Amino acid sequence: MNKDYSLMKGNEAIAEGALRAGCRFYAGYPITPQSEILEYMSTHMEERGGVFIQGESEIASMSMIWGAAACGERVMSSSSGPGYDLKQEGISYLASYNLPAVLADVMRYGLGDGEITEGQDSYWEATKGGGHGDSRQIVLTPSSVQECADLTYLAFELADKYNTVAIILSDGAISQMIEKCYLPDALEHDKDKYDWAITGYKEKNATKVKVTNMDRTIGHEAWNELMRNKFKTIYDNEQRWEDFMVEDAELILVAYGISARVCKSAVRSARAQGVKLGLIRPITVWPYPDQAFQNIPESVKALVTVEMSISSQMAPDIQMASKFSKPLYGYLSTLYVPKTEELVAYCKSVLAGNENALEVY
Amino acid sequence: MAIRKKPEMINQQVGWCGGCGHGIVQRLIAECCEELGLVEKTVQVVDIACAYWSIDTLNCDGIAGPHGRCAAVATGIKKVRPEANVYVHAGDGCSYVIGLAETCYTAMRDIPITMIVVNNGIFGMTGGQMNPATTLLGDKTVSSVKGRDEKTAGKPFDMLKIIETFDIEYAARGALYDTKHINQTKKMLKKGFENQRDGKGFSIIEILSPCPTNWKMSPVDSMIKLEKENELIFPVRVYKDRGGEK
């Protein structure tokens, strides 16, 4: 690990993390609040020997990274809100071709055009979406600039390991803040190491690579089994989360991204006031860290999900992970970053029996 | 009459409709790649429509791209594998309608690929709907049953007139309605592949082609319509030849 740190924006850390992971092809379309990823790539990709293209649309950019991924290159695109919607076509095609790729989705608030401010509104789309058909994508949620770099780096490894799309699900707050960041060691990726990659340089009469729908290539039964096994293996092996003071907690907050940072300070503040809060911070939201909820202490009276959305998008995942063993409450701050003391006050109110449990519908 | 030897690149029969032009186009592509010694470095990107059938028929690397995005997929391939002979074989729906932006921007970036657009004036694979770019005024389709009406559907437009204004290497339109034009089309295709081989820029070859099934005409009558009607709106000629100078 390089001991020198840099002061970086979250978005810049995502881009630099990708370059250090060996990403050598980026195509994307500007949209706030993720444009610095594209800008950083435009400035630094060429000096690393890679290709940067500002695409004519999010859709075209996805098809470009698909073509590049099929050639064995490490590829990335990024977007936000209404731009991320348009990425869905490409995610589905990449999944159908079993190709690795990394996408950054820096969430913003709202439906339609929404706002360009921070939000956590694309959880459903990132964790349950991915275009038509049924496939799953690994979804990683940074909660600091350091994690923007580290999780992007990791995303390339996981995408490669499982031949899948891996998504960095960040938010406007995390991606716009500036913090110190230790950057991972740079590595070079060998695009010629795969037997499936398009090269255009086959020996005469050798089997030719046909990167087309895998179900047609290997048959539907084999395809179904391959995909199911892949998803199950990822689910069993790649759940990631952080526990924070849960051992003796009365109330466990559940949050990721910017909300999790506020929750951490709320836990500290509450404990200074004698209220035992804890935090489970999912780092992967697919696979959801069900294991984190397997041994919730008996002292816990309830769970509280803290999210920046209108409905709790994460609640069904929490209920399934905790097997409905504890009442679930929700602190849903929509387009506002939760405030520490208001959150502590809400938790005190829950413990006093003054709040209604979250309606999950 | 001399019979051309079937290219080895074609490794199985393909299931296009009787009288369809796609099979001729595929054959010409294979002949060009073999005659230029490019087969071993060829990567095809075919449209998820009628052109799709080439993915299993031609013995080369390939991707079946999403409808409309073939030029963008080919861009990604060519950028990562610049030495490969990358071509797109797509229809006019893919290239000029849903993928208009992808086609234009690939041309505007002067990406050195060979783009082959089959203009049959209709959406073939989906069952014969009107093509907003190429269906002639008055032509009846399943989505313009009284004939294409300018008031509701606008006029067909000549994309090569637009693309020739970009700083690209080569733009030409051929046709398949007789031997003379098939041979002329082959020369255009060869030029497109030679340009790529020689490190020149973006080449596009549009090919007027019949669709007897969806035109609901015999193959012979389809060829006559191509010559007498479609070619009037879409002239067969070289629109642009930069000559390698830039």
Contacts between the chains, C-beta under 8 A, distances in Angstrom:
chain1	res1	chain2	res2	distance
A	25	B	76	6.9
A	25	B	79	6.7
A	25	B	80	6.3
A	27	B	76	7.2
A	51	B	79	4.5
A	51	B	80	7.1
A	53	B	75	7.1
A	53	B	79	7.4
A	53	B	109	7.8
A	55	B	72	7.4
A	55	B	105	7.7
A	56	B	101	4.9
A	56	B	102	7.0
A	56	B	104	7.8
A	56	B	105	4.2
A	57	B	101	6.2
A	59	B	69	6.8
A	60	B	69	6.5
A	60	B	72	4.3
A	60	B	101	6.5
A	60	B	102	5.1
A	60	B	105	6.9
A	61	B	72	7.7
A	62	B	69	8.0
A	63	B	65	6.5
A	63	B	66	6.3
A	63	B	69	3.6
A	63	B	72	3.7
A	63	B	73	4.8
A	63	B	76	7.1
A	63	B	102	7.2
A	64	B	72	4.9
A	64	B	73	7.2
A	64	B	75	5.2
A	64	B	76	4.1
A	64	B	79	7.8
A	65	B	76	6.2
A	66	B	63	7.8
A	66	B	65	7.9
A	66	B	73	5.8
A	66	B	76	6.3
A	67	B	45	7.4
A	67	B	63	6.7
A	67	B	65	7.8
A	67	B	72	7.1
A	67	B	73	3.9
A	67	B	74	6.3
A	67	B	75	6.5
A	67	B	76	2.7
A	67	B	77	4.2
A	67	B	78	8.0
A	67	B	80	7.6
A	68	B	76	3.8
A	68	B	77	7.1
A	68	B	79	6.3
A	68	B	80	4.8
A	69	B	76	7.5
A	70	B	63	5.8
A	70	B	73	7.9
A	70	B	76	7.6
A	70	B	77	6.8
A	71	B	76	7.3
A	71	B	77	5.7
A	71	B	80	3.9
A	71	B	81	5.2
A	72	B	80	7.6
A	73	B	80	4.7
A	75	B	76	7.7
A	89	B	66	6.2
A	90	B	66	7.8
A	93	B	66	5.5
A	97	B	63	7.8
A	191	B	80	6.8
A	198	B	43	5.7
A	198	B	61	4.7
A	198	B	62	7.9
A	198	B	63	7.3
A	198	B	77	6.4
A	198	B	81	6.8
A	198	B	84	7.6
A	199	B	61	7.0
A	199	B	81	6.5
A	199	B	84	7.4
A	200	B	40	7.7
A	200	B	41	4.5
A	200	B	42	6.3
A	200	B	43	4.6
A	200	B	60	7.9
A	200	B	61	5.5
A	200	B	81	5.4
A	200	B	83	7.1
A	200	B	84	3.1
A	200	B	85	6.6
A	200	B	86	7.4
A	201	B	40	6.6
A	201	B	41	5.8
A	201	B	83	7.5
A	201	B	84	7.4
A	202	B	40	5.9
A	202	B	60	8.0
A	202	B	61	6.9
A	203	B	40	7.4
A	204	B	39	7.7
A	204	B	40	5.9
A	208	B	59	5.6
A	208	B	60	5.7
A	208	B	61	5.6
A	208	B	62	7.7
A	209	B	61	4.7
A	209	B	62	7.8
A	210	B	55	6.2
A	210	B	56	7.2
A	210	B	61	7.4
A	210	B	62	5.8
A	211	B	61	7.6
A	211	B	62	7.1
A	211	B	63	4.9
A	212	B	55	5.4
A	212	B	62	7.2
A	212	B	63	6.7
A	212	B	64	4.7
A	213	B	64	7.3
